[in-house]
Amino acid sequence: MGQLPVIAVVGATAAGKSDLAVELALRLGGEVINTDSMQLYEGMDIGTAKLTREERRGVPHHLLDIWPVTRTASVAEYQRLVRPLIEDLRSSGRVPVLAGGSGLYVRAALDNLEFPGTDPQVRARLEKELAETGPAPLYERLKSLDPVAAENILPSNGRRIVRALEVIELSGRPFSATMPSYDAVYDSVQIGVEVPRPVLDERIERRVARMWEAGLVDEVRALAERGLATGKTASRALGYAQVLRFLSGEWTEEQAREETVRATRRFARRQESWFRRDPRVVWLPFDAPDLADRAIGVITGAA
């Protein structure tokens, strides 16, 4: 058998990706690389369901806790960090096992995906327009300039619309030309952990309850002192955004908790549809007693 491929364990939040990734790393001589954009943040542990030291079972985990909460996430920067890491592990005979549900981060790690530059002045002008008019007029402009990109971006997603218009203006090319293709730069296998929707909804509700019991409110309170509310990306994280609204007096704690469940369920549906579109993902049932064995069968079959 040749060198094992790079492995990615993908799927919706609360599907059990992290535990499967650890098991595969243990069995195949691998190390885990985080592909969850919110687990990159230092101190965001409870709300992102970061594995504890014990749960990592001695498997090295990379790209956790690397950014302060005030830092805006950058997929381009993540790609610059993850690629040399994958190459180092492979050259030393270790198997990289990517784990996390941030679809664009998985693609940035595995696929031929280029991130065009940015221009602070162009970005500021477009963001000012977004603040003044809302996303609708900008979305209409994007539809006329790049209908393919518009089809793939929610009309309410102001940040992404601004980014698309910025790229078009700077590069003179359609934003859709920079969107993810399924063209991998590494020999790789993606294992999707499949959970039926009613079961996933229930697991999400239980997970949020556990987070509250584990002290999510205190975690957010401590991070608020480190500037969480000013962090453009971290302040929008599931659970954190809702608790911040409770701490500011806008919501009751019960509202914050209910909204966290609701928002997480919506997010899980979006994650699923993202990964379902990728024909390379091999889906396996989350509750299969031989889940790890089946995943290894898929991986070794591809080697």
LINPE-V39830 format. One record per residue. PHI is phi in whole degrees, 0 to 359 (999 if undefined). D_CENTER is the distance of its C-alpha to the mean C-alpha in Angstrom with 1 decimal. Layout:
# LINPE-V39830
phi:d_center
PHI:D_CENTER
PHI:D_CENTER
This chain:
# LINPE-V39830
phi:d_center
999:31.8
286:30.1
298:27.1
290:24.2
288:21.2
291:17.8
250:16.0
235:12.4
257:11.9
234:9.7
137:10.1
284:9.8
298:9.4
72:12.8
274:13.6
103:14.5
295:12.2
299:12.8
294:16.5
296:16.9
299:15.3
296:17.9
299:20.6
295:20.1
297:20.0
297:23.2
283:24.9
252:24.2
71:24.5
240:20.9
228:18.6
267:14.9
243:12.3
288:9.1
237:5.9
254:4.0
300:4.5
275:7.0
282:8.7
290:9.8
273:12.1
290:15.5
87:16.9
269:14.0
256:14.8
292:16.0
291:13.7
257:10.5
55:12.8
295:12.9
296:15.5
284:18.9
307:21.1
297:23.1
293:20.3
282:19.2
51:22.8
81:23.6
280:20.9
299:19.7
242:16.0
245:14.8
61:12.6
250:12.5
56:14.3
257:14.9
239:14.8
287:16.9
294:15.7
278:17.8
279:15.9
281:14.0
296:10.7
222:11.6
295:9.8
297:13.5
292:14.1
302:11.3
299:12.9
295:16.2
277:15.4
281:13.9
298:16.6
299:19.6
293:18.1
301:17.7
295:21.2
298:22.7
298:21.7
297:23.1
290:26.2
264:26.9
81:26.7
264:23.5
264:20.9
287:17.3
242:15.0
279:11.3
220:9.5
154:6.1
254:4.5
272:1.7
306:5.4
292:6.7
289:6.0
298:7.6
291:10.1
298:10.8
285:11.7
262:13.8
251:15.2
284:17.8
233:15.8
254:17.5
249:16.6
297:19.8
293:21.2
225:21.4
228:24.6
304:24.7
288:27.8
297:26.6
300:23.3
297:25.5
297:27.9
291:25.3
292:23.6
296:27.1
298:27.9
299:24.7
296:25.9
279:29.4
249:29.0
81:25.7
285:23.4
303:26.0
296:28.3
294:25.6
294:24.1
299:27.6
297:28.0
298:24.9
301:26.2
283:29.5
277:28.0
208:25.3
301:25.4
295:22.9
296:20.1
300:21.3
294:21.0
263:17.3
239:16.6
294:17.3
302:20.6
268:19.4
274:16.4
304:18.6
298:16.3
287:15.2
296:18.9
301:20.1
298:18.0
298:19.4
294:22.9
298:22.7
297:21.9
298:24.7
294:27.1
283:26.5
260:26.4
72:28.7
246:26.4
296:24.4
298:20.8
299:20.3
292:21.7
259:18.7
284:16.2
304:14.6
253:17.3
260:17.5
256:19.4
283:18.2
266:19.5
236:19.7
294:21.3
216:18.3
228:17.8
247:14.9
257:15.5
264:14.2
268:15.0
261:16.9
232:17.8
303:20.3
305:19.4
299:22.1
291:21.2
297:17.5
303:18.7
293:21.0
297:18.6
295:16.4
299:19.7
294:20.7
296:17.6
298:17.9
299:21.6
296:21.0
297:18.8
296:21.7
296:24.2
282:22.5
104:22.9
302:19.8
300:22.3
294:23.8
299:20.6
294:19.8
301:23.4
294:23.4
289:20.3
298:22.1
291:24.9
263:22.7
94:21.7
307:18.6
297:19.9
271:20.4
283:16.8
301:15.5
268:11.8
300:12.2
291:14.9
263:12.9
297:10.6
302:11.6
89:14.8
290:15.4
300:16.2
290:18.5
293:20.2
301:20.9
290:22.7
292:24.7
294:25.6
276:26.8
89:29.0
285:27.6
236:26.6
282:28.1
297:26.1
298:26.4
300:25.0
300:21.9
291:21.4
298:22.1
294:19.8
297:16.9
298:17.6
298:18.0
294:14.9
292:12.8
296:14.8
297:14.3
298:10.5
299:10.9
294:13.3
295:11.2
300:8.6
299:11.8
292:13.5
299:11.0
289:11.4
295:15.0
289:15.8
273:15.3
292:18.8
276:18.0
287:16.0
261:18.7
270:18.3
232:19.9
291:20.9
301:19.2
259:22.8
296:24.6
298:26.8
252:26.4
306:22.7
295:22.4
298:25.7
294:24.6
297:21.3
295:23.6
300:26.0
295:23.5
292:22.5
289:26.1
295:27.3
269:25.2
285:26.4
